Amino acid sequence: MWVTMTSWWLPLLAAPFAGSLLFVLVRRLPREVPDLWGRSRCETCGHALAPWELVPIASFAIQRGRCRACGSLISPDHLAAEFLAVLIAAAVAATGADGMQLWAGCALGWTLLALGWIDSEHFLLPDALTLPLIVAGLTEAWWDVPEALADRAIGAIAGYVVFRLLAWGYRWVRKREGLGHGDAKLLAASGAWLGTLPLPTTVLLAALIGLRLALLARVRGATLSAATALPFGPSLAIATFAMWLLRTWLG
Ligand SMILES: [Zn+2]
């Protein structure tokens, strides 16, 4: 049983389903849809999807990306979420992680994908994802590397406190809100997964990614000024996952 659990291809097989699931979260969490885990429906006509219409990638291909009931186009984002989830699982597997660490890395990457996605569309990092991610990081340490648990716990606290201080300083200097509470909780999650030492590098990397994304947005025609709000969550999510991959790969 353990041998099959450590097989690298299992998460790859599970990834499209995870992607499909996290797409449901991306769509429903920010809108506070009451039945979060209710049946998936066509976003145009409300047609409830049968189980065989929910097979990742295959259903999309067979139905040529259209709803079977009303014929309207299914959001290509759904397919993108499934592919990104596969890409994340492949990246985790490529680090040589196995067993518990393999699944933990996938869970981290998939959750960060959902968080970054939601933040980029809604300027929101839901507690329903950040808080469990903190707990999961500490649980993973306790299970897999108990000697690192204290450092990870300190990392989580330091992540939160440092970010709150940054936000306070920013507000004091710029007289406006720039960094949210959600970002602080996401950095706490980074600390819980990475430990204390990698945190400054992670924040720096996130800032660089943020700059890059801002430049890209400008190239694509968005006018940016110092007052333009750009979500920090996506950059922090990418930086956290990149640092986790690097640490695991260096092992
Ligand atoms: Zn429809």
Residues whose N, C-alpha, C, O or C-beta is under 5 A from the ligand:
A	BS01	ZN	C42 T44 C45 G46 H47 C67 A69 C70 G71
